[in-house]
Amino acid sequence: MRKTLLLLVPVLLLGACAWGITLDDAARNVHTAWNGDVSGCRDLGKVTVSVMDHVGPVDRNNITVRDELEVLARNQAAQMHADTIKPLADPADGSQPWGAYQCGSRQINPMHSPNAPVNPNPNAAPGDTQTFPVHSG
């Protein structure tokens, strides 16, 4: 019983880390330029966001950390009246810089389009797959 409790406590603590990080209503209109192409957009500045990337000696899931950083960056960009963000560097120690841009109606990331190709990398070998963060809400 005691061992089970000791194993369960860290899991519950790690699960609690994502609570409270949600996408604001205004940030729903902020897109992410994963391809990095923001030519023709107006640069509104830079935001740096951070989350806990570990709890004590335990590292948090890298995908969860990246997803939370994107959500926070979209929230900050919406406050700046930006409609597009792009990562300026990879996350490091739970922190990541993002550029905020105003692109208007110009479509930045074809991966968000309902008409996006099923296979975005036609040169990929059969069986190769790509994964992308999934956002709820």
C-alpha positions in Angstrom: 0.0 0.0 0.0 2.8 2.4 1.0 4.7 1.7 -2.3 1.6 2.4 -4.4 1.0 5.7 -2.6 4.7 6.7 -3.1 4.4 5.9 -6.9 1.0 7.7 -7.2 2.0 11.0 -5.6 4.6 12.0 -8.3 2.1 11.1 -11.1 -0.5 13.3 -9.5 1.9 16.2 -9.1 3.1 16.0 -12.7 -0.5 15.9 -13.9 -1.3 19.0 -12.0 1.3 21.0 -13.8 -0.8 21.6 -16.9 -3.8 22.8 -14.9 -4.5 26.5 -15.4 -2.7 26.9 -18.8 -5.6 27.4 -21.2 -6.0 29.2 -24.5 -7.7 32.6 -24.1 -10.7 33.3 -26.4 -8.8 36.1 -28.1 -5.8 33.8 -28.7 -8.0 31.3 -30.7 -7.4 33.6 -33.7 -3.6 33.6 -33.3 -1.9 31.1 -35.7 1.5 29.6 -35.5 3.9 29.9 -38.4 5.7 26.6 -38.0 7.3 27.0 -41.4 8.8 30.3 -40.2 7.6 32.3 -43.2 6.3 35.7 -42.0 7.4 37.7 -45.0 4.8 40.4 -45.7 3.8 40.5 -42.0 4.3 43.4 -39.6 6.7 42.5 -36.7 5.0 43.5 -33.4 7.8 42.3 -31.2 9.0 39.4 -29.2 7.5 37.5 -26.3 9.3 35.0 -24.1 7.2 32.5 -22.2 8.2 29.9 -19.7 6.7 26.9 -17.8 8.1 24.3 -15.4 10.0 21.7 -17.5 10.7 19.5 -14.4 9.2 18.9 -11.0 12.0 18.2 -8.6 14.3 15.7 -10.2 11.6 14.5 -12.7 11.5 15.9 -16.2 8.1 16.7 -17.6 6.9 15.4 -21.0 8.7 17.4 -23.7 5.6 17.5 -25.9 3.4 18.8 -23.1 6.0 21.5 -22.2 6.2 22.6 -25.9 2.4 22.7 -26.2 2.0 24.8 -23.0 4.7 27.2 -24.3 2.8 27.7 -27.6 -0.5 28.3 -25.7 1.2 30.9 -23.5 2.8 32.6 -26.5 -0.5 32.7 -28.4 -2.2 34.3 -25.3 0.6 36.9 -25.1 0.4 37.6 -28.8 -3.3 38.2 -28.6 -2.7 40.9 -26.0 -0.4 42.6 -28.5 -3.1 42.4 -31.2 -0.9 39.9 -33.2 -2.6 37.3 -35.3 0.5 35.1 -35.9 3.4 33.8 -33.8 6.6 31.9 -34.8 9.2 30.2 -32.6 12.5 32.1 -32.6 14.4 29.3 -30.9 13.9 25.8 -29.4 12.7 25.6 -25.8 15.5 25.7 -23.2 15.0 25.1 -19.5 11.2 25.6 -19.9 11.6 29.0 -21.7 11.1 29.9 -25.3 11.2 33.1 -27.3 8.5 33.8 -30.0 8.0 36.5 -32.5 4.6 38.2 -32.7 3.3 39.4 -36.1 0.3 41.0 -37.7 -0.3 39.3 -41.0 -4.0 40.1 -41.6 -5.9 37.7 -43.8 -2.7 36.2 -45.3 -2.6 32.5 -44.6 0.6 31.6 -42.9 0.6 28.0 -42.1 -1.0 25.6 -44.6 -1.1 22.9 -42.0 -4.0 24.8 -40.3 -5.9 24.8 -43.6 -8.8 22.4 -44.1 -7.4 21.9 -47.7 -4.0 20.9 -46.4 -2.5 17.9 -48.2 -2.8 14.6 -46.5 0.9 14.0 -46.9 2.7 17.3 -46.3 6.1 15.6 -47.2 5.6 13.8 -50.5 9.3 12.7 -50.4 8.8 10.7 -47.2 9.3 7.0 -47.4 6.2 4.8 -46.8 5.7 4.4 -43.1 7.4 7.6 -42.2 5.2 9.8 -40.0 5.3 13.2 -38.5 3.6 14.2 -35.3 2.3 17.6 -34.3 1.0 18.9 -30.9 -2.7 18.6 -30.6 -4.6 21.4 -28.8 -7.9 21.0 -27.1 -10.5 23.7 -27.1 
